[in-house]
Amino acid sequence: MTNSSAISTPAPTVIPTSLPAPRGLNIRGADVSSLQRAQDLGQLFYDASGTQKNPLDILQSVGVNYIRLRLWVNPISGYNNMAKVVAFAPQVKSRGMKLLIDLHYSDTWADPGKQYKPAAWAGHNLDQLKADVYDHTLDVCNALKAAGATPDMVQVGNEITPGLLWEEGRISNNDFTNAAALVKAGCNAVKACDPVILVMLHIDRGGDNAGARWWYDGMQAQGIDWDVTGLSYYCYWHGDIAAMQSNVADIKARYNKPVVIVETSYIFSPGNGDDEPNVITAAEPCSGYPASPTGQANFFNAVKTAIKNAGGEGVFWWEPTWVGTPGNGWDPANLNGAGSQWDNQAVFDFTFKLNPNINWWTP
């Protein structure tokens, strides 16, 4: 594995752009996994002055230097599969931004509540699944490399707190053996593709220090090494910002690896931009941050400041471009029939204009 100190050197973390000199966090990211479908449907985006522009350019202009794309194995919709991601990724690299690939090892959403095997791997035993993970990971990485979009970082699994590829890879009774074997296969494939690519291990637990320690201790005890520690942090579910800051500081010191909050977001309105009910609709879902454009920006500023103060490496906003585009639903089996449950957590409002208060620089 690449030594974890590699991320603190200029080459892997400082991204040369024509933007002002970086202030604060090295990794200033956005997960725009739904954007390709939105653009294919003709969705337009506008900067804070109301000028229509490519949303990647808009995000870059307010500090984004890293893009995250999820990748499912064989989703029914076809979106977020290998071919689609490989087609989209060069847009990221051509702008001088870096690329994080988020491998779900599933045909649909994989998270702490569900880690279901892809249909093509159904019935496979542990040894077969290890080969599946290795081959799929290497295939994805090599395809991106061939397209001129070699990833800078790869997540081996998405929020794999309970393990992955259930049931074989489920973590049960504190037994990490099978999950670690699958993770190791993914890590080895990333390094076989290119040893410079950073491996991230990602769980939720952004504000849960005991839970984060339990998981990373468990993986470490199985001999798993990784380059970057990834945590999700949503104040609705993971505690207050102070708890997150404390956790990031502790986890960084405990494992001597860079820590990234690889998912966060906040609502700008309790309202809705389409017909799909939203996940969060409270007027003030987290204390001190009303559901308003200003509240959204203030929350993000507080998160960035906390990460910086904890010595964290960076942050990704999850789906800042997932506006209410008809036909761009959350369900890969029913994109046209489902809508966005996240349109009030985008950084573009219900008229698709950028929140003028939002930027990725650290205050």
VEXPATOR-466626 format. One line per field, with one value per residue (C-alpha): residue number from 1; residue in three letters; chain; y, x negated, z. Coordinates in pm, whole numbers, plus 50000, padded with zeros to 5 digits. Layout:
VEXPATOR-466626
nr: NUM; ...
rest: ALA; ...
kette: A; ...
north: Y; ...
east: X; ...
up: Z; ...
***
This chain:
VEXPATOR-466626
nr: 1; 2; 3; 4; 5; 6; 7; 8; 9; 10; 11; 12; 13; 14; 15; 16; 17; 18; 19; 20; 21; 22; 23; 24; 25; 26; 27; 28; 29; 30; 31; 32; 33; 34; 35; 36; 37; 38; 39; 40; 41; 42; 43; 44; 45; 46; 47; 48; 49; 50; 51; 52; 53; 54; 55; 56; 57; 58; 59; 60; 61; 62; 63; 64; 65; 66; 67; 68; 69; 70; 71; 72; 73; 74; 75; 76; 77; 78; 79; 80; 81; 82; 83; 84; 85; 86; 87; 88; 89; 90; 91; 92; 93; 94; 95; 96; 97; 98; 99; 100; 101; 102; 103; 104; 105; 106; 107; 108; 109; 110; 111; 112; 113; 114; 115; 116; 117; 118; 119; 120; 121; 122; 123; 124; 125; 126; 127; 128; 129; 130; 131; 132; 133; 134; 135; 136; 137; 138; 139; 140; 141; 142; 143; 144; 145; 146; 147; 148; 149; 150; 151; 152; 153; 154; 155; 156; 157; 158; 159; 160; 161; 162; 163; 164; 165; 166; 167; 168; 169; 170; 171; 172; 173; 174; 175; 176; 177; 178; 179; 180; 181; 182; 183; 184; 185; 186; 187; 188; 189; 190; 191; 192; 193; 194; 195; 196; 197; 198; 199; 200; 201; 202; 203; 204; 205; 206; 207; 208; 209; 210; 211; 212; 213; 214; 215; 216; 217; 218; 219; 220; 221; 222; 223; 224; 225; 226; 227; 228; 229; 230; 231; 232; 233; 234; 235; 236; 237; 238; 239; 240; 241; 242; 243; 244; 245; 246; 247; 248; 249; 250; 251; 252; 253; 254; 255; 256; 257; 258; 259; 260; 261; 262; 263; 264; 265; 266; 267; 268; 269; 270; 271; 272; 273; 274; 275; 276; 277; 278; 279; 280; 281; 282; 283; 284; 285; 286; 287; 288; 289; 290; 291; 292; 293; 294; 295; 296; 297; 298; 299; 300; 301; 302; 303; 304; 305; 306; 307; 308; 309; 310; 311; 312; 313; 314; 315; 316; 317; 318; 319; 320; 321; 322; 323; 324; 325; 326; 327; 328; 329; 330; 331; 332; 333; 334; 335; 336; 337; 338; 339; 340; 341; 342; 343; 344; 345; 346; 347; 348; 349; 350; 351; 352; 353; 354; 355; 356; 357; 358; 359; 360; 361; 362; 363
rest: MET; THR; ASN; SER; SER; ALA; ILE; SER; THR; PRO; ALA; PRO; THR; VAL; ILE; PRO; THR; SER; LEU; PRO; ALA; PRO; ARG; GLY; LEU; ASN; ILE; ARG; GLY; ALA; ASP; VAL; SER; SER; LEU; GLN; ARG; ALA; GLN; ASP; LEU; GLY; GLN; LEU; PHE; TYR; ASP; ALA; SER; GLY; THR; GLN; LYS; ASN; PRO; LEU; ASP; ILE; LEU; GLN; SER; VAL; GLY; VAL; ASN; TYR; ILE; ARG; LEU; ARG; LEU; TRP; VAL; ASN; PRO; ILE; SER; GLY; TYR; ASN; ASN; MET; ALA; LYS; VAL; VAL; ALA; PHE; ALA; PRO; GLN; VAL; LYS; SER; ARG; GLY; MET; LYS; LEU; LEU; ILE; ASP; LEU; HIS; TYR; SER; ASP; THR; TRP; ALA; ASP; PRO; GLY; LYS; GLN; TYR; LYS; PRO; ALA; ALA; TRP; ALA; GLY; HIS; ASN; LEU; ASP; GLN; LEU; LYS; ALA; ASP; VAL; TYR; ASP; HIS; THR; LEU; ASP; VAL; CYS; ASN; ALA; LEU; LYS; ALA; ALA; GLY; ALA; THR; PRO; ASP; MET; VAL; GLN; VAL; GLY; ASN; GLU; ILE; THR; PRO; GLY; LEU; LEU; TRP; GLU; GLU; GLY; ARG; ILE; SER; ASN; ASN; ASP; PHE; THR; ASN; ALA; ALA; ALA; LEU; VAL; LYS; ALA; GLY; CYS; ASN; ALA; VAL; LYS; ALA; CYS; ASP; PRO; VAL; ILE; LEU; VAL; MET; LEU; HIS; ILE; ASP; ARG; GLY; GLY; ASP; ASN; ALA; GLY; ALA; ARG; TRP; TRP; TYR; ASP; GLY; MET; GLN; ALA; GLN; GLY; ILE; ASP; TRP; ASP; VAL; THR; GLY; LEU; SER; TYR; TYR; CYS; TYR; TRP; HIS; GLY; ASP; ILE; ALA; ALA; MET; GLN; SER; ASN; VAL; ALA; ASP; ILE; LYS; ALA; ARG; TYR; ASN; LYS; PRO; VAL; VAL; ILE; VAL; GLU; THR; SER; TYR; ILE; PHE; SER; PRO; GLY; ASN; GLY; ASP; ASP; GLU; PRO; ASN; VAL; ILE; THR; ALA; ALA; GLU; PRO; CYS; SER; GLY; TYR; PRO; ALA; SER; PRO; THR; GLY; GLN; ALA; ASN; PHE; PHE; ASN; ALA; VAL; LYS; THR; ALA; ILE; LYS; ASN; ALA; GLY; GLY; GLU; GLY; VAL; PHE; TRP; TRP; GLU; PRO; THR; TRP; VAL; GLY; THR; PRO; GLY; ASN; GLY; TRP; ASP; PRO; ALA; ASN; LEU; ASN; GLY; ALA; GLY; SER; GLN; TRP; ASP; ASN; GLN; ALA; VAL; PHE; ASP; PHE; THR; PHE; LYS; LEU; ASN; PRO; ASN; ILE; ASN; TRP; TRP; THR; PRO
kette: A; A; A; A; A; A; A; A; A; A; A; A; A; A; A; A; A; A; A; A; A; A; A; A; A; A; A; A; A; A; A; A; A; A; A; A; A; A; A; A; A; A; A; A; A; A; A; A; A; A; A; A; A; A; A; A; A; A; A; A; A; A; A; A; A; A; A; A; A; A; A; A; A; A; A; A; A; A; A; A; A; A; A; A; A; A; A; A; A; A; A; A; A; A; A; A; A; A; A; A; A; A; A; A; A; A; A; A; A; A; A; A; A; A; A; A; A; A; A; A; A; A; A; A; A; A; A; A; A; A; A; A; A; A; A; A; A; A; A; A; A; A; A; A; A; A; A; A; A; A; A; A; A; A; A; A; A; A; A; A; A; A; A; A; A; A; A; A; A; A; A; A; A; A; A; A; A; A; A; A; A; A; A; A; A; A; A; A; A; A; A; A; A; A; A; A; A; A; A; A; A; A; A; A; A; A; A; A; A; A; A; A; A; A; A; A; A; A; A; A; A; A; A; A; A; A; A; A; A; A; A; A; A; A; A; A; A; A; A; A; A; A; A; A; A; A; A; A; A; A; A; A; A; A; A; A; A; A; A; A; A; A; A; A; A; A; A; A; A; A; A; A; A; A; A; A; A; A; A; A; A; A; A; A; A; A; A; A; A; A; A; A; A; A; A; A; A; A; A; A; A; A; A; A; A; A; A; A; A; A; A; A; A; A; A; A; A; A; A; A; A; A; A; A; A; A; A; A; A; A; A; A; A; A; A; A; A; A; A; A; A; A; A; A; A; A; A; A; A; A; A; A; A; A; A; A; A; A; A; A; A; A; A
north: 50000; 50360; 50519; 50728; 51030; 51055; 51261; 51537; 51591; 51849; 51603; 51413; 51692; 52032; 52068; 52333; 52548; 52902; 52975; 53179; 53007; 52738; 52849; 52585; 52238; 52058; 51846; 52050; 51803; 51746; 51419; 51485; 51128; 51227; 51505; 51299; 51193; 51550; 51686; 51410; 51526; 51886; 52027; 52374; 52529; 52894; 53067; 53310; 53597; 53398; 53312; 52966; 52763; 52408; 52305; 52166; 52509; 52674; 52441; 52489; 52865; 52845; 52627; 52265; 52077; 51714; 51528; 51204; 50962; 50651; 50337; 50048; 49712; 49662; 49902; 49856; 50218; 50194; 50520; 50505; 50187; 50153; 50266; 50579; 50678; 50623; 50845; 51125; 51122; 51290; 51608; 51616; 51558; 51800; 52078; 51996; 51857; 51531; 51223; 50995; 50679; 50541; 50168; 50040; 49671; 49650; 49715; 49974; 50183; 50031; 50193; 50093; 49958; 49749; 49593; 49365; 49168; 49250; 49008; 48880; 48772; 48611; 48268; 48321; 48201; 48407; 48304; 48381; 48717; 48809; 48743; 48942; 49242; 49227; 49187; 49454; 49705; 49649; 49664; 49995; 50147; 50030; 50154; 50498; 50499; 50411; 50700; 50947; 50974; 50770; 50811; 50986; 50800; 50495; 50397; 50023; 50013; 50275; 50322; 49963; 49993; 49660; 49494; 49445; 49188; 49036; 48774; 48650; 48985; 49090; 49195; 48993; 48945; 49169; 48927; 49126; 48829; 48798; 49169; 49238; 48970; 49140; 49484; 49356; 49225; 49569; 49745; 49510; 49574; 49951; 49926; 49678; 49936; 50211; 50216; 50595; 50584; 50642; 50387; 50522; 50312; 50474; 50432; 50665; 50740; 51098; 51197; 50856; 50811; 50478; 50339; 50469; 50328; 49990; 49965; 50084; 49889; 49581; 49630; 49710; 49394; 49197; 49348; 49592; 49907; 50208; 50557; 50782; 50752; 50851; 50937; 51053; 51336; 51452; 51643; 51498; 51153; 51179; 51433; 51790; 51952; 51948; 51569; 51541; 51767; 51565; 51241; 51359; 51472; 51144; 50919; 51108; 51068; 50708; 50572; 50836; 50878; 51175; 51203; 51329; 51394; 51234; 51311; 51605; 51844; 52067; 52192; 52544; 52510; 52283; 52300; 52081; 52131; 51827; 51572; 51336; 51380; 51496; 51323; 51626; 51887; 52048; 52425; 52394; 52032; 52102; 52359; 52700; 52644; 52734; 52582; 52880; 52968; 53148; 52862; 52616; 52819; 52881; 52510; 52428; 52698; 52550; 52201; 52318; 52510; 52210; 51979; 52227; 52273; 51894; 51858; 51693; 51681; 51780; 51755; 51649; 51783; 51494; 51561; 51944; 51924; 51681; 51926; 51823; 51724; 51522; 51173; 51190; 50992; 50819; 50466; 50303; 50068; 50360; 50680; 50830; 50743; 50854; 51205; 51366; 51332; 51569; 51876; 52093; 51982; 52084; 52408; 52518; 52643; 52543; 52770; 52597; 52900; 52867; 52971; 53292; 53227; 52887; 52825; 52552; 52782; 52762; 53078
east: 50000; 49894; 49769; 50047; 49823; 49841; 50158; 49986; 49731; 49807; 49852; 50159; 50335; 50264; 50453; 50316; 50593; 50641; 50846; 50721; 50467; 50629; 50748; 50788; 50883; 50682; 50974; 51283; 51517; 51860; 52037; 52224; 52325; 52674; 52547; 52485; 52850; 52966; 52756; 52874; 53228; 53139; 53119; 52961; 52778; 52711; 52443; 52524; 52565; 52814; 52582; 52629; 52306; 52183; 52240; 51888; 51754; 51987; 51871; 51507; 51550; 51657; 51367; 51443; 51129; 51235; 51532; 51679; 51875; 52055; 52040; 52286; 52214; 52515; 52797; 53124; 53121; 52771; 52674; 52380; 52254; 51897; 51966; 52154; 51896; 51609; 51788; 51842; 51515; 51299; 51505; 51368; 51005; 51009; 51088; 50788; 51005; 50929; 51150; 51277; 51457; 51709; 51751; 52078; 52029; 52403; 52658; 52825; 52767; 52522; 52518; 52532; 52886; 52821; 52521; 52676; 52474; 52507; 52734; 52437; 52264; 52565; 52490; 52114; 51917; 51654; 51366; 51570; 51673; 51313; 51236; 51545; 51436; 51081; 51180; 51452; 51232; 50943; 51172; 51320; 50983; 50825; 51122; 51092; 50718; 50771; 51017; 50761; 50941; 50731; 50888; 50687; 50870; 51097; 51339; 51346; 51713; 51966; 52052; 51950; 51999; 52193; 51969; 52037; 52175; 52417; 52444; 52090; 51930; 52152; 51973; 52142; 52046; 51744; 51603; 51437; 51273; 51485; 51546; 51175; 51096; 51327; 51189; 50835; 50925; 51049; 50744; 50510; 50691; 50661; 50287; 50251; 50410; 50177; 49993; 50022; 50402; 50517; 50748; 51024; 51221; 51557; 51811; 52081; 52013; 51900; 51995; 51960; 51606; 51668; 51828; 51550; 51281; 51457; 51468; 51121; 50967; 51144; 51008; 50661; 50659; 50719; 50410; 50595; 50408; 50557; 50453; 50747; 51014; 51359; 51658; 52010; 52142; 52503; 52608; 52960; 52827; 52467; 52469; 52357; 52059; 51851; 51881; 51769; 51470; 51361; 51402; 51201; 50916; 50909; 50936; 50660; 50428; 50524; 50453; 50209; 50399; 50572; 50943; 51206; 51573; 51672; 52043; 52225; 52506; 52780; 53117; 53184; 53562; 53820; 54001; 53983; 53881; 54058; 54328; 54101; 54114; 53780; 53574; 53547; 53824; 53790; 53775; 53454; 53337; 53018; 53008; 52882; 52918; 53256; 53363; 53268; 52995; 52807; 52859; 52732; 52417; 52357; 52382; 52130; 51894; 51916; 51845; 51544; 51406; 51447; 51269; 50986; 50954; 50946; 50665; 50890; 50795; 51123; 51495; 51738; 52090; 52316; 52516; 52510; 52648; 52935; 53212; 53569; 53516; 53814; 53689; 53384; 53522; 53351; 53460; 53233; 53518; 53756; 53571; 53866; 54122; 53920; 53797; 53518; 53551; 53257; 53351; 53369; 53015; 52866; 52667; 52885; 53231; 53566; 53494; 53153; 52952; 52648; 52687; 52479; 52364; 52208; 51841; 51589; 51324; 51268; 51376
up: 50000; 49945; 50263; 50418; 50438; 50059; 50071; 50263; 49987; 49717; 49432; 49558; 49743; 49595; 49270; 49032; 48890; 48773; 49084; 49380; 49605; 49821; 50161; 50428; 50316; 50049; 49926; 49841; 49685; 49535; 49459; 49135; 49053; 48936; 48709; 48395; 48379; 48448; 48163; 47929; 48007; 47920; 48272; 48286; 48579; 48659; 48861; 49139; 48892; 48686; 48397; 48251; 48267; 48291; 48653; 48683; 48591; 48841; 49119; 49029; 49038; 49404; 49509; 49417; 49316; 49358; 49208; 49341; 49123; 49248; 49043; 49058; 48897; 48671; 48764; 48580; 48461; 48315; 48484; 48726; 48563; 48439; 48082; 48193; 48454; 48211; 47959; 48212; 48404; 48137; 48190; 48542; 48454; 48161; 48407; 48625; 48902; 49077; 49074; 49350; 49239; 49490; 49429; 49576; 49481; 49423; 49150; 49372; 49684; 49933; 50277; 50646; 50602; 50292; 50125; 49866; 49613; 49243; 49059; 48857; 49178; 49344; 49485; 49482; 49782; 49960; 49735; 49425; 49570; 49640; 49276; 49172; 49378; 49247; 48883; 48891; 49071; 48831; 48527; 48637; 48713; 48388; 48183; 48341; 48281; 47916; 47886; 48021; 48354; 48595; 48938; 49205; 49479; 49496; 49768; 49828; 49925; 50028; 50397; 50467; 50843; 50857; 50600; 50230; 49988; 50238; 50368; 50307; 50388; 50679; 50998; 51272; 51638; 51586; 51327; 51050; 50879; 50568; 50523; 50551; 50293; 50044; 50124; 50079; 49734; 49637; 49779; 49596; 49267; 49304; 49361; 49074; 48846; 48967; 49302; 49315; 49343; 49699; 49866; 50086; 50335; 50403; 50681; 50814; 51188; 51136; 51489; 51657; 51782; 51951; 51636; 51412; 51639; 51650; 51272; 51181; 51470; 51336; 50987; 51113; 51326; 51005; 50848; 50623; 50527; 50356; 50256; 50346; 50613; 50489; 50707; 50629; 50843; 50837; 51145; 51111; 51194; 51318; 51601; 51628; 51459; 51777; 51795; 51434; 51494; 51796; 51605; 51305; 51530; 51719; 51414; 51238; 51535; 51607; 51258; 51133; 50809; 50644; 50723; 50480; 50546; 50220; 50250; 50404; 50305; 50444; 50324; 50198; 50231; 50392; 50058; 49752; 49390; 49245; 49329; 49524; 49905; 50039; 50304; 50533; 50558; 50902; 50936; 51142; 51123; 51318; 51595; 51492; 51120; 50975; 50644; 50430; 50181; 50457; 50701; 50445; 50382; 50753; 50822; 50551; 50679; 51029; 50895; 50693; 50992; 51221; 50977; 50938; 51314; 51360; 51107; 50848; 50483; 50319; 50262; 49989; 49951; 49858; 49540; 49524; 49167; 49229; 49153; 49069; 48707; 48577; 48498; 48724; 49015; 49304; 49211; 48948; 48860; 48799; 48713; 48527; 48793; 49095; 49173; 49371; 49746; 49777; 49573; 49884; 49974; 49642; 49633; 49340; 49430; 49281; 48982; 48940; 49048; 49274; 49636; 49635; 49991; 49916; 49851; 49933; 50079; 50451; 50635
***
